[in-house]
Amino acid sequence: MRNKLLILICILLVCSCNNKKTIEENTAQNSYVQSFIEINKNKTEMVYPIEYYKNKIIQFRDMFDERQYISNIVEVKDFFPGLLSFLVSWNDNLKGYIYELYTFNGNQEIVKKYLCGYGPFLNNYTDILMEKLSGDKIGHELLSVGDFNNDGINEILSYSFYVNRGYVFTIFGYNEIENDIVHLCLVPIFINFAKPFSPVEYTRDGFKILEVIEEEPIELQWNNYIWDDYSIKYILKK
């Protein structure tokens, strides 16, 4: 009888801890979303044709030259609260693709730019790499916008090539604490150029990713990354 009572107490303690964690996660999530909604009530709207913003971006960009041109420009709504946001795809015939986000204030002037992806052109592989991802895919780019974690706030996903890490899959989103755009997910991935397939799959509650665990000798593993309300980012599912 005593042993059964101890077991029951342990079960109740475990349930209590789990419930407390769930409540804390929900509170963190609700606080984050409500704060975003509150700030975004006075969001900046477009007052000019998109060519106006395109020209502003061309004038603003530090390293703009004749090699580079904008292949795509789209407005991204519900991404950076209070500001007007445009996602731009640059083509550079020497460097490859460059993805940047530009935010505009109420005076229709650029506030800041953010790098959201870059790498050598993978035009022959783009459709395959993107085929199992969702959201609004931008042109023929390695780029998509969507509410992937279902919190009502948009995110940006892309592929990039980092010199010291190789190809990586990235997700960008707004961070309330830093009042800035941050990586919500950054995972080194394996791209099989000999027999190409999608190394990232959207699973509704996150992403299944063929991750590079070790580089030499190469070790790969399919891992699931899910959205964590408490830390406000995608974490490895254990």
Secondary structure as UniProt FT lines:
FT   HELIX           2..39
FT   HELIX           40..42
FT   HELIX           50..60
FT   TURN            62..63
FT   TURN            66..67
FT   STRAND          68..75
FT   TURN            81..82
FT   STRAND          84..92
FT   TURN            93..95
FT   STRAND          96..104
FT   TURN            106..107
FT   STRAND          110..119
FT   TURN            123..125
FT   HELIX           126..130
FT   TURN            131..132
FT   STRAND          136..137
FT   TURN            139..140
FT   STRAND          143..146
FT   TURN            148..149
FT   STRAND          155..162
FT   TURN            163..165
FT   STRAND          166..175
FT   TURN            176..179
FT   STRAND          180..189
FT   STRAND          200..202
FT   STRAND          206..214
FT   TURN            215..218
FT   STRAND          219..228
FT   TURN            229..232
FT   STRAND          233..236
//
